[in-house]
Amino acid sequence: MGKQRVKFTFVDDLVKQPVIFELGHKFKIVTNIRRAEVGGEVGWVILELDGEDEEIKRGLEWVGATGVRVDPLGGDVIDG
């Protein structure tokens, strides 16, 4: 099992799409939202993803293909 922290940035209509929900259902990945700020037209979410490394990679490729920007993060998001 692998663990990865990422930041998703949503713009326009993507803010209203259930991308995180679909990520957890289409792939064997457990999603844990650590921080988020979502408005009407723009939003970002910091997630901790748990799953097999290859499954996380496939899931993140799918998220990127939806138009959501995916940025890897390091360290503990809560601690800074």
Secondary structure, 3 states (H helix, E strand, C coil): CEEEEEEEEEEHHHHHCCHHHHHHHHCCCEEEEEEEEECCCEEEEEEEEEECHHHHHHHHHHHHHCCCEEEEECCCCCCC
